[in-house]
Amino acid sequence: MSKVSWKPGTMIYPLPAVLVSCGASEKEWNMLTVAWTGTICTDPAMCYISIRPERHSYSIIKKRMEFTINITTADMAEATDWCGVRSGKDFNKWDATGLTPIAGEKVASPTIEQSPLSIECRVKSIMNLGSHDMFIAEVLNVRADERYIDPDTGRFSLEKSGVMAYSHGFYYELGELIGKFGFSVKKK
């Protein structure tokens, strides 16, 4: 096997393709598609999103210091893509996509009803990194769709929702289970 060197780039894929909702009132509520997102810490629960400063939602999040990360599904693929290529200053994304905002519980920004999992966050710091600024946030609340919670075990089964990922310009529905954490060392 041989490898070819490329210029430095962001080739860590797949990533979740999430919709980040923001705003303190129904008039201000907006959402944008974000793929630069992830977990930072377990205790306290923290995550991040990275956004270009020229995005319409950037100033809303910076002003309010809150946002909600909404996990997307295959059923939400078209709306997710549309929200990434259209600006909230030109369109009402809720009306255009048919997605439904629900008032947040711990933050002013809404959650998206169609999302199987919504993570309400408060910004702790903002790091200017170049093309994007990273919003580092503490998770204040997680809202899970009851349809994916096993009534006997309480386990949340996100994989049953048709969760979507982004990989180098393309969206994919996650598929077949190939292992479980720790399976490589579990006694047979």
N, C-alpha and C positions, 0 to 999 in steps of 0.2 A: 504494500500500500504506500502511495506517496501523497504528500500534502502540498498544496500551493499556498504561498503567503499572500494575504490580501491586506489592504490598508486597514488600520484600526477602525473598528465599527461595533455597533451594538448587535451582536449576533447570538445573544442568549435567549433562545426560544425553546418551547412555546412559553407564552405569558398569558395571564388572564386578560381578556378584553372586558373591561368593566365600564359601567356608566357611573360617573361621579356626579352626584346631585349637590346643588349648593343654593344659597340664598336664604334670607331671613323672613321673607313673606311670600305669599302666593304670587304677588306682582313681580318679585325678583327671582323666584325659583327658576333654575336652569339646570341643564345637565350637559356633560361632554364625555366623549369616549376617551379612555386612558388605558394604555397598555403598560406604561412604565409605572408599575405599582408592585408592592410586595410587603412581606412581614419583616419587621425589624427586631422585635423583642416579644417574649412571652409574658414576662412579669416585670413591669406592667405591660399589658397588651398594647403593642405599638405597630404602626404600619406607615407607609409613605405613598405619595403619588408625586410624579414629576410632570410639570406642565410648562409649556412655553408662555412667557409673559404676555405675548400678543393675543393669547386666547381670551375670549370674552369672560369666561368663568374664572380666569386667573384673578382678576381684580375683585370679584365677588368673594372668592375664597380668602384672599389676602385681607380684605376688609372685615369679613365676618369671623375668620379664623376657625371655621367649621366646614365640614363636608360629610357626605355619606357615600361610601363605596357600595355599589350595587352589582352583585355578580350577575353575569348575563348567561343566557341559554340560546340554543339553536333557534328557538321560536322568536327570540329577540334580535337575531342577527341583522336583519335589515334595519331595524331602528337603531341598533348599536352603530352600524356603519354610518348611517345618515347623520347621527349626532356627532360623528367625528369629522364630517366633511362640510357641515353647515354651522353657521354661527348663531348663537342665541341672541345676538344684537340684531339680526336680520329676520329671525323666525321664532315663533313660539314652538319649541321642540316638543312640548307635551301634546299640543294639538296636532302637529305634523306627524308624530309617530304613533299616536294613540296610546302611549304609555300613561299610566295613572300615578300622579304624585299622592303620597300619604304623608301627613305632617309627621315630622320626627318626634321621637319621645324624649331624647336627651340633648338633641341639637335642633336648631331652627330649620336646617336644611331637610328637605323631604326624602323619604325612601320611595322606591319604585315598587308598586304593588306586584307587578309581573316578575320581579326578581325573586329568586328562591332564597337569597341571603343578602341582607343589607347591614353594613357596618358603619355605625355613627361615630364620627371622629372629631376631636378637637385638636387643632394645630398647636404644637409645642414650639416648633422652630421652622424657619425657612432657610434653605441653603441655596445660594446662587451657584450654579454649576456650569454655566455656559449657555447653551441653547435652551436649557430647561432649568427651572427652580424646583427643588425638592421640598415638599411640604411633609415634615415629620409630625406624626400625629398620634395621640393616645386614643385607643378605642374606648368609647364610653358605653356603647351598647351594641348588641348584635340582635337583629330581628330575623328570625328564621320562619320560612313557610311551613306551616303545620303538616302539609301533605308529605313532607320528606322526613318527618320525625317518627321513628318507630315507636308505637304506643307501649310496647313491652319493654324495650331496652332504653328508650330515650335517645338512641343514636340518630344523629342527623345524617341523612344519605344524600348529600349534594350530587353524587354521581347519577342518581335517578332523575335529576332535573334536566338533563341534556346540556350540562354546563359547556360553555364555549371558551375556546382559547384562540390566541392570535399567534401566528408564526410567519415572520418575514413577509408580511403583506397579505396573508390569507387567514381566514377564520376556519376553525375546525371544531366539530363537536367531539368531546372526549369520548373514548370508546372502551374497549375491552380491558378488564382488570387483569393485570399481569403479576401482581404480588401485593403483599401487605407489609407495612413497616415491620421490620425484624424477621421477615420470612426466610432470609438467607442464613440465619443462624438458629432458627427454630429446630428442635429435635424432630426428626421424622417419625 
